[in-house]
Amino acid sequence: MQDPAREHDPRSWWQIVASALRGTTHDYTAGSIGQSIVLLAIPMVLEMVMESLFALSDVFFVARLGASAVAVVGLTESMMIVVYTIAMGLSIAGTAVVARRVGERDADGAARAAVQMIALGVVASVVIGVSGAIAAPALLRLMGATPDVTATGTLFTRVLLGGSGTAFLLFVLNAAFRGAGDAAVSMRVLWLANGINIVLGPLLIFGVGPFPEWGVTGAAIATTLGRATGVAYALWRLTRGSGHLRVARRHLVLEVGTMRAMLQRSGSATFQVLVGSLSWIVLIRLMATFGSAAMAGYTIAVRMVMFALLPAWGLCNAAATMVGQALGARDPDRADRAVWTAARYNVAFLGVMGALFVAFAPSIVAAFTTDPAVAEVAVYGLRTMALGFPFFAFGMVLTQAFNGAGDTRTPTRINVAVFWAFELPLAWVLTTRTTMGAHAVFVSVLVAYTLLAAVSAVLFRKGAWRTQQV
């Protein structure tokens, strides 16, 4: 009997890649699992690549304005983490519901689910945006901003927090497209939003040509305008039809029960995201006790690790969509095969990246620093965390698969157990009770990656996710 994951498809791999970029309609509940994952993963990976380019571009131009401007951006972005965390929680819950309805061949149900997501997103956006804009100066002072930073950045913070609803809605709208299997649409939305930001940013920061010179505030204006344009385009595509998802006037009805269920799942999903974010913050605090050189080395190593993980999250999101749609089609076996296939792809990718980091760590780090003390920490950290890449690749797909099934509680419990109950205490013990020094933080990350893979595999094999109702 033929392996369903390898069912014949007459198209070449180049044609599949072209289809992924073009965004042709595809039935993800049937046919080759491997090719379905590739069709979903390519645009999802490119979405994240654009996000990283936007972040680098913003910092590159703002850095020309001096330390105070950079500090304003850093402090405000740390506040925006709250917005991103809540938006990601709602997006995880919404993606699962939309994917399930699409898998059930319930186009109207998928459209109504998207409307409930957007309605919740609008309410959250208004509350967060208004509150943030009003409280901007107080929030900067609360974050420890000096008087000159507060004076320089209050307007920047008002604009970015006041317009944070555009970021929130981008998360929600793109989650709906991804859940429906229309990943190419969400890719174009984000490329449009960030492309405008990258082009408009320096024009408004420095006052090039007819544009006013707004300084650091120009960066916030460019970001908000870019995101607003992306939201407008996404809404237009949603009403026009994105392939698997189309919202018509008849779908514009609030369903309190659906919204309540989404909020319940999003609460758990938000906490799930928060667990990971706070874990890194605590590790930074532990690393800071070893001085500025250790902190600089840690920062370099972690940034390189995050760069490698971006494409990996594309594969994880593809697996989540596949699981949701397969369960909607009442084919849990296909969902199971899709997860293991995506996990193999992810292990292969991050395994190669990890090997490259281990082999070329000194050369990679040399591009960022010539300080021997910083380089020593960065090289050790990069190599140690890279050794755990295959394990993390495996675990991250499995935890995201639970989310795709609508089970947001299990990955939350896994994250709490692995990162809060194990990784952080281990890091504290190793840094304070041994002679390992700064290296102990990286060792705790490696061990946590390994444990994540083991715990996720055990719980996934139990199969309770197969009967999860959404």
Secondary structure, 3 states (H helix, E strand, C coil): CCCHHHCCCCCCHHHHHHHHHHCCCCCCCCCCHHHHHHHHHHHHHHHHHHHHHHHHHHHHHHHHHCHHHHHHHHHHHHHHHHHHHHHHHHHHHHHHHHHHHHHCCCHHHHHHHHHHHHHHHHHHHHHHHHHHHHCHHHHHHHCCCCHHHHHHHHHHHHHHHHCHHHHHHHHHHHHHHHHHCCHHHHHHHHHHHHHHHHHHHHHHHHCCCCCCCCCHHHHHHHHHHHHHHHHHHHHHHHHHCCCCCCCCHHHCCCCHHHHHHHHHHHHHHHHHHHHHHHHHHHHHHHHHCCCHHHHHHHHHHHHHHHHHHHHHHHHHHHHHHHHHHHHHCCCHHHHHHHHHHHHHHHHHHHHHHHHHHHHHHHHHHHCCCCCHHHHHHHHHHHHHHHHCHHHHHHHHHHHHHHHHCCCCHHHHHHHHHHHHHHHHHHHHHHHHHCCCCCHHHHHHHHHHHHHHHHHHHHHHHHCHHHHCCC
